[in-house]
Amino acid sequence: MAHEGLNPARLVVLNSSHRSRLVSDSDYAREQINRHLHDAIDVLRKDVWRVEIWADALRGFTMPVPTYEMDRRFDLKPKKDT
């Protein structure tokens, strides 16, 4: 059953091979949903990576500063008056 205003087939250009083919509206919709889901997953992966980087950076700030023991070999000696 054809609905008025709906195109029964669309011309779709495939990115990788630059070929075109006719697909039905449901195939076109499925392809668009697939593409949007893949894009959303890619954005999510990048966001998770950024969160991991910032979490590691913040972890470094939460650790106490280690105590510093100066090496006495490098003490400055007072000048001798001549």
C-alpha positions as CSV (number, residue, x, y, z in Angstrom):
1,M,0.0,0.0,0.0
2,A,1.6,3.3,-1.1
3,H,1.2,6.3,1.0
4,E,0.8,9.7,-0.6
5,G,3.9,11.9,-0.3
6,L,6.3,9.0,0.5
7,N,8.9,8.1,-2.0
8,P,9.0,4.3,-2.5
9,A,12.7,4.3,-3.3
10,R,15.6,6.7,-2.7
11,L,18.9,7.1,-4.4
12,V,21.6,6.6,-1.8
13,V,25.3,7.3,-2.4
14,L,27.6,5.0,-0.5
15,N,30.6,6.8,0.9
16,S,33.3,4.2,0.5
17,S,32.7,3.2,-3.1
18,H,30.9,6.2,-4.4
19,R,28.3,4.0,-6.0
20,S,24.6,4.7,-5.8
21,R,21.7,2.3,-5.5
22,L,18.0,2.5,-5.0
23,V,16.7,1.5,-1.6
24,S,13.3,1.5,0.0
25,D,12.2,4.0,2.6
26,S,12.6,1.4,5.4
27,D,16.1,0.5,4.2
28,Y,17.0,4.2,4.0
29,A,15.6,4.8,7.5
30,R,17.5,1.7,8.8
31,E,20.7,3.0,7.2
32,Q,20.2,6.5,8.7
33,I,19.6,5.0,12.2
34,N,22.7,2.8,11.8
35,R,24.8,5.8,10.8
36,H,23.5,8.0,13.7
37,L,24.1,5.2,16.2
38,H,27.7,4.7,15.0
39,D,28.3,8.4,15.2
40,A,26.8,8.6,18.7
41,I,29.0,5.6,19.8
42,D,32.1,7.4,18.4
43,V,31.3,10.6,20.3
44,L,30.7,8.5,23.5
45,R,34.1,6.8,23.1
46,K,35.8,10.2,22.8
47,D,33.9,11.5,25.8
48,V,34.8,8.5,27.9
49,W,38.5,8.9,26.9
50,R,38.4,12.5,28.0
51,V,36.8,11.6,31.3
52,E,39.5,9.0,31.9
53,I,42.2,11.6,31.2
54,W,40.7,14.1,33.6
55,A,40.1,11.5,36.3
56,D,43.8,10.5,36.1
57,A,44.8,14.2,36.3
58,L,42.6,14.8,39.4
59,R,43.9,11.6,41.0
60,G,47.3,13.1,40.9
61,F,46.1,16.2,42.8
62,T,44.4,14.2,45.5
63,M,47.6,12.4,46.5
64,P,49.6,14.0,49.3
65,V,52.9,15.8,48.4
66,P,55.8,13.5,49.3
67,T,58.1,14.7,52.1
68,Y,61.2,16.3,50.8
69,E,64.6,15.5,52.3
70,M,67.3,17.8,51.0
71,D,70.5,16.1,50.1
72,R,73.2,17.6,52.3
73,R,75.9,17.1,49.7
74,F,74.5,20.2,47.9
75,D,74.3,22.6,50.9
76,L,75.7,26.0,50.2
77,K,78.7,26.7,52.3
78,P,79.1,30.3,53.7
79,K,81.7,32.4,52.1
80,K,85.0,32.7,54.0
81,D,86.1,36.3,54.7
82,T,89.6,36.9,53.4
